Amino acid sequence: MKYLGGKQRLGKHLAVILKQYIDKSVTKYDIKTYMEPFCGALGVLQNMTDISLNIIASDYHPDLIVMWQAVKDGTLNPPDSVSEETYLHYKLNIESPHALKGFFGFGSSFGGRYYACYAQKYVKNKKENFCLEAKHSVERKRPLIQNVSFKCKDYTKLKPANQFIYCDPPYRNTKHPIKYRRDVKYYDVFDSDAFWVIMREWSKTNVVIISELTAPDDFIEIWHKEKTRTACQSTKTRFKNALPSEAPAVTEKLFIHERHADL
């Protein structure tokens, strides 16, 4: 399932590092719970559900969370395809929170950006079916998330303690800040400065590991991997003529606060 900023391909690599730090943290601290406050499309979490901790997946997007709860419960039965008319109907006329609205909004939108635009019209004669791909993706995750508790919370409202926390926030982008939708009318711009203040506070009573490209000086890099960004392509995108080897690359990193540098 495509999702803006998702970790579907990178998740298995991140999970290896997270599990190593979980083992060390459980030994050193009274860790009972693994929590992701930006769970998104579960790109990382789907690789973490075999750990022996309570697992909480949280996100501030109501349609996303009710969608995952319905996937877990087996009550979401999405179609194999969706027309642009139906897509727009759910966008404009169906009230949130709504599981199928969330499914169409992320799974059938260009680049996985919530109701950005109907993705299927960009594939032209290709056989790709975004809706069907998203359906298969959530169905594969269903058996993996039966021990996960889902919560719809803004991360700033959470008060975690004695938890191992993995954060995958919207990345800082000073040139072109990315705007995120929690509904179909209004946009939010993520406050990266406030985020790092909260991460310092959380790190006093939790072990927190953060995905980002850069971090303040008191956060230590513990892992990195170069990743090619391959968001949904079309004849209208910046990199429409680029070969895979010419696609833009970034160095994904994991950070932990310096107070936990001995882990």
Salt bridges, closest charged atoms under 4 A:
ASP30 OD1 - LYS32 NZ 3.35
ASP50 OD1 - LYS19 NZ 2.98
ASP80 OD1 - LYS135 NZ 2.69
GLU84 OE2 - LYS121 NZ 3.59
GLU128 OE2 - LYS2 NZ 3.28
GLU133 OE1 - LYS2 NZ 3.68
ASP168 OD1 - LYS7 NZ 2.79
ASP188 OD2 - ARG182 NE 3.00
ASP193 OD1 - ARG172 NH2 2.66
GLU201 OE1 - LYS204 NZ 3.10
ASP218 OD2 - ARG200 NE 2.59
ASP218 OD2 - HIS257 NE2 3.27
GLU221 OE2 - HIS224 ND1 2.85
GLU221 OE1 - LYS253 NZ 3.77
GLU252 OE2 - LYS227 NZ 3.97
ASP262 OD2 - LYS28 NZ 2.11
